[in-house]
Amino acid sequence: MIGSHIALVVMVLYLLLLFWIAHYAIRLRAAGRSIVSNPYVYVLSICVYVSAWTFYGSIGRAASSGLEFIPIYLGPTLAMILGWSLVRKMVRASKEFRLTSISDFLSFRYGRSYSIGAIVAVASLAMTAPYVALQLIAISTSLDVLSGMHMVLGMEIETTLLVAILLGIFAATFGARQLDPMDRHEGLIAAVAFESVVKLVAFILVGIYVTYGLFGGYGDILNGISSMAASNPDYAKLTQVDYIPWFSITLISFFAVLLLPRQFHVIAVENSDESHIRKAMWLFPLYLLLINLFVPAIAWGGLILGTPGPSDAYIITIPYAHGQDLLALFVFIGGVSAASAMILVSSVAVGTMMLNDLEMPYLLRRIGGGRDLPGLLLNARRLNILLVVAVGYLYSLVAAYQSLADIGIVSFIGASQLAPAALLGLYWKRGSREGAIAGLVSGFVLWFYTALVPILAETGQISGSILISGPLGIAFLRPTALFGMNLDIWTHATFWTLFVNCTLYVLVSLMSRPSPEEVKLTDSFIDIQDSTADLVSAERTIEVGTVDELESTLARYIGTDKAKSAVDTELARLTTTRERIDATQLLRLWGQFEKILTGSVGSSATKMIVEESINVTPVREAAQATKPRYDLRPAAAYIVPGKAYEVFTDQITHGVEGLCITRLDPDEVRKRWGFKETPIIRLSHEKGGTMYISPTNLPLLFVTIKSFVETSKNSIVLIDSTEYLVKENTGLVPEREVLDFVYQIEQLSKKTRMLLSERPEFVHKKLDSDANEVKELIFTLGPLSVYLFEVFSSAMLSGLNETTRKDVVEEVNAQISCGEFFEGSHSERSSGDNAASVEKDNGEQTAACDPDMAEASKPEGSHDEIKVLPGLALTRREFFVAVRKLARVIKKHDPEFNLQVAVGDLLKSFGRSPYEISLVPGITYVIEEEKPTRSLEIFSELVNHGMDGLCLSRYNPETLSDRYNIPASTVVWLTQKSNSEYRTVDPTNFPRVSTIISEFLQKASYPVILLEGLGYLITQSNYETVLRFIQSQRDDIALKNAIMLVHIDPLSLDTKELHRLESEMEPLEV
Amino acid sequence: MTISIRELLKQKEFWAFLFILGMALLNWPLLSLAENESEIFGVPSVLAYITIVWLMIIALAYLFDRGYSG
């Protein structure tokens, strides 16, 4: 007896070895030396077909019914004959459309049907359960042989359960590592290939041992059997063939080797190169032959030797009974290898199927894509994998009495039900979705009835009378003898299921008319051999515009980094860039985007995501002859408290095309305001029709608005309301996303009239008319400015180490609670009680700021995040001041901190120049460079990012506009010539220049002034005058909180003059 | 008329034919022909027959793989 835990320990060690192999393979792949993309590994992975069934079940079969174990391997051999035609077609279609499983395959073929995907996913779970059960039973039986009862943690645990738990955890950890868009599992395949080698070696070793060690060769065994046959007729039929089951088993194994979830996975999904199939055509049958070579020897040898115990376990009991402990252990590991490979691949394949084709589309409807979707999906996948093993375990409890081979056949017959839809569907274009559903459903129902019901009846789960007298006493509907057909149970089941399945598939397909979309899909699917044309539906107009939108939608499902690299790869393939992409390339990119998404979440889910894009066509209501009551600029954003719908209706009844986005009931809106045709989209979580968008689905909402605006020449959009959107997304969606949305709406306002219906309390601006134009939405609406600050602060804090971060946060939080951090630290401007609340705040604040009190009242958790007071709102100025303050605090603790680097990209993504952060309002800066190139570039950047600019330059405004993209309206030309086209000023007329500057400062809300040509001014008058001028302007600038940039060519002045000028201003590094 | 095994192996129709042939050879009635009491090298004729057909399939596939150039 091998020590009672040794076998278990060895098993665990072996599983750990597999982990290591997988890990090693992944590392090699990362280094570019993939060991998995080679034909031999491919073939070995297909050999996952050989599971514990071969080790135990085949031998049991051979011992009881002789040669009947063979057809299970003949089917696959015959299947490989069709390798280059049928199998290659299957593989090519799967790779072309990035199909991830057999359910995906079928779902895609029949028009990306959710129902088919779901049916196949559930059926796969059902058909895999017996197979998994078989493995568990086989392993636990041999474990029992080797080590007796199990005492784990002092309790007796049933071996099968123990094995199930062990393998379940193994599979869940192993199988779901990341949501790879390509969905190939490098490590998994490496492990499976390794296991195929181990099981072959183990089998051959024990075969040789039995044949040549215990007997004098094969002939010896055969003679022994013949002599036993002479005395006992039972043994005579061991070398006879029972033709009917022989045929049906060959047939169903032919189907099974291609369509079982794990088989489809390793053959098609994991295939990296079509040419590998050619190797598989001969190597796989060869492997099957070799591994079966000694099956009769072991089985019959066991009989001859009279080995005790079930014949299923001969492969272990024979060496064990003869004292060959080590060999028995090795064979045990061989069996573990075979079983774990099967469970691993199956549970991953079926788990993925359940997720992509059953659960995911449902999840999409509910969640709408918020939250950490990639993380959620990964965990869901792991749970599914565990589910598969669990169901297998449950089945093993039910079917414990059966011979292993019988358990497996049930699974095979189940797999065969996919054959008509899958295999005929590969060639027959008329095969339709309805036909497939009819065939699948009828096939599986009959399978349940003719194959599973008898088992349940035998074990007493249901009354046994059903087998004898039929359901409700109807004799010719007996599950094992339908309509009186008397065959062995398996052929009977095979015949009826396939017959009905096929017939219904063909008939219903002929009767149904597929939709044009399905036809197109089918054509490209079936013609996959003939052309490698892209499947691009040319009809889809480019509703979703830019690459960035595509990327962000993709990012929701596979994560931002993956999305970025996937998009970059595709762009490179199309040899274009984000900026230069043209319409055809964009269409292509769209096609690829669908494929990438399919590879990650399955085809029916992709269909949902893709088709969710809502079609809104601009429509004109009646155009009245009168003038509209409200005069709105055609491209601006307006905040309309209270009267939004009136204004909207007023505009659309005067020829403007409108889109209404509301949280109210669309029908009521229509009735009340009289829109007839204007599209109304409701913000709601329900899925009540095509015109509903979930408020948490900001990308979709934006994309819809954008496509509307792009397709209309004269449009107006009403959003009711941003406050609602912000509220609904709090806590669900990252703040950054909300900000991006609002910012993009702001950008869109340059192309349309954007009406925002908001409550005055939500807006930080005085609303004095019905329609108030507004420029900067983020600083005007609700908590958005605070979100922005939080986003910026986390970007700034992210680069710091733990301790520095903690210190900074603590200090900042302390300042915030004292009201010292934010400039106007009062709450949202509510109408009346401002004074009162400020006083109250001050009272509380002073208490908190009292040094003794401060220590005591330090809020919990003030060490992790910056806690902004609720209800705070920042103006743009306050925002930048706060950011700079934070930067100063950080710099105190970490002198290496560079503000521009930390937030430069962020600024750009909100349409601001990175320089804005370094320019403090109220300061005059000097830029020293020979030619004013950088100065002009910075000025141009700032002005084009929304600042109000004034440029005093000796260059011709036309030159400035051409070369530096500086709007001519901002330029005042320093020249003595007068010019009617441009604004000019005499450079000697300082009072005039001063006046121009102060007039500009009066009007501008966010001013920047560039004084270029100081050298020119100096030569035109003298140094002292200019210096005095600079000094007076500097004071003015400081008072008005503006920014002035002064350019100097340092070589044109001598050192003393330069120093004096420099002392008046701050240097700006460019 | 040139007879080329390589060309033969390249035809899709050949493999379809071979598949049907294989099904026929490995099932009744052709299989039953091999089922008699005789033995080849001590192996029951049925087993020997199956093994030979199996090996021939492997061989043809191997030739196809080796000779494949396109």
Interface residues (C-beta under 8 A of the other chain):
Chain A: L67 I70 P71 L74 T77 L78 M80 I81 L82 G83 W84 S85 Y218 G219 L222 N223 T239 Q240 V241 Y243 W246 F247 T250 R278 K279 M281 W282 P285 L286 L289 P296
Chain B: K12 W15 A16 L18 F19 G22 M23 L26 N27 W28 L31 S32 E35 E39 F41 G42 V43 P44 V46 L47 I50 T51 W54 L55 I57 I58 A59 A61 Y62 F64 D65 Y68
